[in-house]
Amino acid sequence: MSTITEKRRVSSILKPQSPPNGNGTPSRNKVRFAVLSVESVLQDVLDNSRLTGYEELLQNLQEDPEDDQFQQLFLEAKQAVPLMKPRFGKLVEHLLATRWLNRTAEAQEAYKQFVVELSIVQKNYCTMTISKLVQLLIPEKAKPTPGSTECEDQERQMRSLHDLIMRLQNVIPMIFDVVLTLLRKKFPYYKRPTYEVIGFLCNVLQMTEYASIYCDELLDIVFCELLQLDVNVPRSVIEDTEYPDEEMMFEMTETGGDDEDTMKHPVAETLDQYMEIVLNYIHQTVKVDGQGDRLFKIILNQFETHILPTHNTDHTQFVIFYICSFKLSYAEHFISSLWKNVNNLNKSPTVRQTSVGYIASMLARAKFVPLNYIKSMLVEMSHWVHAYIQRCDSMHYNQTLKAHLVFYAVCQAIFYVVAFRANHLTSSSKNLAFLQSLQLSSIVTCQLNPLRVCLPTVATAFAGITRAYQLAYCHTILERNARRKLATVYKNSTQLPEECLDTFFPFDPYMLKKSGKRIEEFYLQYQAHEIDEEDGGETSVGKGRKRYESVSEDVDDFIPESKRHKHADGHGVDVSGEMSFSYGTSPGFHS
């Protein structure tokens, strides 16, 4: 037989048959893959180096065969797997990329068997295989309305996809390392449509059920992406978008919106839905016996590895806040681990200071932390401060903020918790006796003068409480500090006023709408103490506040903007130490 005759025979076998329809015109081409097996085509290439059949097969694979043809194709492909050497990589790629999730169960099964066989026999295709599968974890469109047929189809397809990944993991355990790498690589960019990010997230969390041994790594991917979202939509951006001005707020109240729970900023909406899914995942997992403790350890590790070192996150940290609400032992362990950081001299001063901020914010804001535990932590912190003061009194030292950063942070934490929880800590004579035992007066009058670097809102609130109950007298110190700051400025107009402690309140009020509903149940809003209400409802501390402010009442008018000290977050601080707080840096002393 001549070469030309052989070529025509192979070509005619692979050509789709096109019988005429009732109108006498050819019907749409339907490829009949079963006429010639994939194995025969590949064997012809290997034995005779003839590429005609192979190239036509590649071309026909670009068609969309019927389900029965699809099934037959992959049954044949499975038989040909031993022949699929690297030179046939293009064919393998075409086979793997063939649309399969929307087909019958039998057709899907034929595809799965081919993929499993290929991964076992030809391991060099594993990365390509997993890449194609991971790409399918990103939804092509927004999820339809729950209960609809289209929604059920999408859920069925995802179950089938996860079933295939699980089979691959069972036969080749090490293949999940490739899965993890590609999950991290292909996670949708945070600015992609919300349904893509959220759909991929749900699929990653789904994997923790059948690949629980890799739960740590999967949640590591989840938290890294969550932080990426969080830092790219800061609190100030959400404020400006949700409440651009008072007039807009009024209009929102009057007219409402299409969906009151939808964030206006697209990335904030993605973050809100992301947090809602993560919090719901925690809720569902903790309910399972034995799973809560393991999940808490994983999240605590994620907190220490990723969240704690990240500067000024606004919402991600509420994941640890939320899981701590399920068991008091979780909250105690969390706070204990933070306190260990504070006492660990091998930790950087910044990490130690941030740990103090988390302790103070947790004690102040968490309804699930009992008063007895708050008191025990106040005792722990006050003992640490008194010991620090005694060590400093016995040696020569300087009083710069940098030299005693952790000390000042712990002092401010004590002042903050006492002021924020004043209603509870002054509710009985027993509690007042406890506050007296902390020797707060010795702290505020020590040579390190912690009140001079504290946030003014914290200092004045604390001063009002301690004066009202004769625990300490802070206002004289506050006035003297204010005069010194004035003297510093007027002595040298180019010299900046004294530093203010850069403070981070990690559990400031939660601003996301849907996920926020899970937080508000356990979250304590500031309740003005009766001494504040007696002074006209001011959240500052009554007369003591007025005396302090009178020292530098109109100083701002005489100081150019360029001469004002800038807080590390960019918030202006005038020479009196008063900070123009944004919502995110306020200690929360408001009703």
Helices and strands as residue ranges (DSSP letters): H 3-14, G 33-35, H 38-48, H 52-60, H 67-79, G 81-83, G 86-88, H 89-97, H 105-121, G 123-125, H 126-135, H 149-171, H 175-186, H 194-210, G 212-214, H 215-231, H 235-242, H 246-255, H 266-286, H 291-302, I 303-307, H 318-324, H 328-343, H 349-365, H 371-393, G 402-404, H 405-420, H 422-425, H 429-437, H 440-444, G 450-452, H 456-468, H 475-491, H 513-519, G 520-522, H 530-534, H 542-550, G 555-558, G 561-563, E 565-566, E 572-573
